[in-house]
Amino acid sequence: MARLDAVGGRAHSARMAVSFDTLSAAEAMESAGVESRQARAIAAQLHVAASTGDAVTRPELEASLASLKTELLDRISESERGLIERISESERGLIERISESERGLVDRIADSERRTAALLWRLFGGMVAVAGVAVAVLRYLP
């Protein structure tokens, strides 16, 4: 039965030594055409690999994969929350900048309208003055 390590959260279990018959493996390789020395060396290495205790059971593998999946989903969710917050901050900043630009444009439009009205009054005054001068000149002409 698997137990979780308190530090790393990895699954461990008390493992039984894997039985591996090196003689039988070497004989099978020899009958398949592998040289005797090579077959014995390969069988010996297979025995070492099988007896290191690094083999895992299917339930241990599934538990480890489930743990990794949970960890990845948690990290993805955390990243997603961070990105949503950053996007919201950017959105608020953009809205503020647009509002400031809009206020600036409204002020500039209002200033342009005031200046246009002042110019129109000056133009009208100039036209009245020219008309007055024309009337005066026509009045004194023979």
CYANA upper distance limits for C-alpha pairs under 8 A (distance plus 0.5 A):
  1 MET  CA     13 SER  CA      6.53
  1 MET  CA     14 ALA  CA      8.09
  2 ALA  CA     11 ALA  CA      6.40
  2 ALA  CA     12 HIS  CA      5.97
  2 ALA  CA     13 SER  CA      5.17
  2 ALA  CA     14 ALA  CA      8.32
  2 ALA  CA     59 PRO  CA      8.43
  2 ALA  CA     60 GLU  CA      6.82
  3 ARG  CA     11 ALA  CA      6.09
  3 ARG  CA     12 HIS  CA      6.03
  3 ARG  CA     13 SER  CA      6.64
  4 LEU  CA      9 GLY  CA      5.85
  4 LEU  CA     10 ARG  CA      6.02
  4 LEU  CA     11 ALA  CA      5.23
  4 LEU  CA     12 HIS  CA      6.85
  5 ASP  CA      9 GLY  CA      5.37
  5 ASP  CA     10 ARG  CA      5.86
  5 ASP  CA     11 ALA  CA      6.84
  5 ASP  CA     12 HIS  CA      7.48
 10 ARG  CA     64 SER  CA      7.21
 11 ALA  CA     60 GLU  CA      6.63
 11 ALA  CA     63 ALA  CA      7.70
 11 ALA  CA     64 SER  CA      6.87
 12 HIS  CA     60 GLU  CA      7.95
 15 ARG  CA     53 GLY  CA      7.00
 16 MET  CA     53 GLY  CA      8.23
 17 ALA  CA     50 ALA  CA      8.47
 17 ALA  CA     51 SER  CA      6.30
 17 ALA  CA     53 GLY  CA      7.28
 18 VAL  CA     50 ALA  CA      6.40
 18 VAL  CA     51 SER  CA      6.19
 18 VAL  CA     53 GLY  CA      8.35
 19 SER  CA     50 ALA  CA      8.27
 19 SER  CA     51 SER  CA      8.27
 20 PHE  CA     47 HIS  CA      6.37
 20 PHE  CA     50 ALA  CA      7.57
 21 ASP  CA     25 ALA  CA      6.80
 21 ASP  CA     47 HIS  CA      8.20
 22 THR  CA     26 ALA  CA      6.49
 22 THR  CA     40 ARG  CA      7.96
 22 THR  CA     43 ALA  CA      5.63
 22 THR  CA     44 ALA  CA      6.80
 22 THR  CA     46 LEU  CA      8.43
 22 THR  CA     47 HIS  CA      7.02
 23 LEU  CA     27 GLU  CA      6.59
 23 LEU  CA     40 ARG  CA      8.16
 23 LEU  CA     43 ALA  CA      8.07
 24 SER  CA     28 ALA  CA      6.65
 25 ALA  CA     29 MET  CA      6.76
 25 ALA  CA     39 ALA  CA      8.27
 25 ALA  CA     43 ALA  CA      6.34
 26 ALA  CA     30 GLU  CA      6.61
 26 ALA  CA     36 SER  CA      7.85
 26 ALA  CA     39 ALA  CA      5.30
 26 ALA  CA     40 ARG  CA      5.66
 26 ALA  CA     42 ILE  CA      8.06
 26 ALA  CA     43 ALA  CA      6.08
 27 GLU  CA     31 SER  CA      6.63
 27 GLU  CA     39 ALA  CA      8.02
 28 ALA  CA     32 ALA  CA      6.80
 29 MET  CA     33 GLY  CA      6.99
 29 MET  CA     34 VAL  CA      5.89
 29 MET  CA     35 GLU  CA      8.49
 29 MET  CA     39 ALA  CA      6.14
 30 GLU  CA     34 VAL  CA      5.19
 30 GLU  CA     35 GLU  CA      6.47
 30 GLU  CA     36 SER  CA      6.33
 30 GLU  CA     39 ALA  CA      6.67
 34 VAL  CA     38 GLN  CA      7.12
 34 VAL  CA     39 ALA  CA      6.38
 35 GLU  CA     39 ALA  CA      6.46
 36 SER  CA     40 ARG  CA      6.66
 37 ARG  CA     41 ALA  CA      6.71
 38 GLN  CA     42 ILE  CA      6.54
 39 ALA  CA     43 ALA  CA      6.53
 40 ARG  CA     44 ALA  CA      6.55
 41 ALA  CA     45 GLN  CA      6.79
 42 ILE  CA     46 LEU  CA      6.64
 43 ALA  CA     47 HIS  CA      6.63
 44 ALA  CA     48 VAL  CA      6.84
 45 GLN  CA     49 ALA  CA      6.65
 46 LEU  CA     50 ALA  CA      6.52
 47 HIS  CA     51 SER  CA      6.58
 48 VAL  CA     52 THR  CA      6.71
 50 ALA  CA     54 ASP  CA      8.47
 50 ALA  CA     55 ALA  CA      7.96
 56 VAL  CA     60 GLU  CA      6.62
 56 VAL  CA     61 LEU  CA      6.93
 57 THR  CA     61 LEU  CA      6.73
 58 ARG  CA     62 GLU  CA      6.56
 59 PRO  CA     63 ALA  CA      6.52
 60 GLU  CA     64 SER  CA      6.60
 61 LEU  CA     65 LEU  CA      6.59
 62 GLU  CA     66 ALA  CA      6.53
 63 ALA  CA     67 SER  CA      6.65
 64 SER  CA     68 LEU  CA      6.70
 65 LEU  CA     69 LYS  CA      6.52
 66 ALA  CA     70 THR  CA      6.65
 67 SER  CA     71 GLU  CA      6.68
 68 LEU  CA     72 LEU  CA      6.55
 69 LYS  CA     73 LEU  CA      6.58
 70 THR  CA     74 ASP  CA      6.61
 71 GLU  CA     75 ARG  CA      6.72
 72 LEU  CA     76 ILE  CA      6.55
 73 LEU  CA     77 SER  CA      6.55
 74 ASP  CA     78 GLU  CA      6.62
 75 ARG  CA     79 SER  CA      6.58
 76 ILE  CA     80 GLU  CA      6.51
 77 SER  CA     81 ARG  CA      6.65
 78 GLU  CA     82 GLY  CA      6.75
 79 SER  CA     83 LEU  CA      6.60
 80 GLU  CA     84 ILE  CA      6.58
 81 ARG  CA     85 GLU  CA      6.70
 82 GLY  CA     86 ARG  CA      6.71
 83 LEU  CA     87 ILE  CA      6.54
 84 ILE  CA     88 SER  CA      6.58
 85 GLU  CA     89 GLU  CA      6.65
 86 ARG  CA     90 SER  CA      6.65
 87 ILE  CA     91 GLU  CA      6.54
 88 SER  CA     92 ARG  CA      6.64
 89 GLU  CA     93 GLY  CA      6.67
 90 SER  CA     94 LEU  CA      6.59
 91 GLU  CA     95 ILE  CA      6.60
 92 ARG  CA     96 GLU  CA      6.70
 93 GLY  CA     97 ARG  CA      6.69
 94 LEU  CA     98 ILE  CA      6.55
 95 ILE  CA     99 SER  CA      6.57
 96 GLU  CA    100 GLU  CA      6.65
 97 ARG  CA    101 SER  CA      6.62
 98 ILE  CA    102 GLU  CA      6.51
 99 SER  CA    103 ARG  CA      6.63
100 GLU  CA    104 GLY  CA      6.66
101 SER  CA    105 LEU  CA      6.62
102 GLU  CA    106 VAL  CA      6.60
103 ARG  CA    107 ASP  CA      6.69
104 GLY  CA    108 ARG  CA      6.68
105 LEU  CA    109 ILE  CA      6.53
106 VAL  CA    110 ALA  CA      6.62
107 ASP  CA    111 ASP  CA      6.62
108 ARG  CA    112 SER  CA      6.57
109 ILE  CA    113 GLU  CA      6.64
110 ALA  CA    114 ARG  CA      6.76
111 ASP  CA    115 ARG  CA      6.69
112 SER  CA    116 THR  CA      6.50
113 GLU  CA    117 ALA  CA      6.60
114 ARG  CA    118 ALA  CA      6.68
115 ARG  CA    119 LEU  CA      6.61
116 THR  CA    120 LEU  CA      6.59
117 ALA  CA    121 TRP  CA      6.76
118 ALA  CA    122 ARG  CA      6.73
119 LEU  CA    123 LEU  CA      6.52
120 LEU  CA    124 PHE  CA      6.53
121 TRP  CA    125 GLY  CA      6.49
122 ARG  CA    126 GLY  CA      6.55
123 LEU  CA    127 MET  CA      6.65
124 PHE  CA    128 VAL  CA      6.70
125 GLY  CA    129 ALA  CA      6.67
126 GLY  CA    130 VAL  CA      6.65
127 MET  CA    131 ALA  CA      6.59
128 VAL  CA    132 GLY  CA      6.60
129 ALA  CA    133 VAL  CA      6.68
130 VAL  CA    134 ALA  CA      6.58
131 ALA  CA    135 VAL  CA      6.65
132 GLY  CA    136 ALA  CA      6.64
133 VAL  CA    137 VAL  CA      6.54
134 ALA  CA    138 LEU  CA      6.56
135 VAL  CA    139 ARG  CA      6.53
136 ALA  CA    140 TYR  CA      6.90
137 VAL  CA    141 LEU  CA      6.68
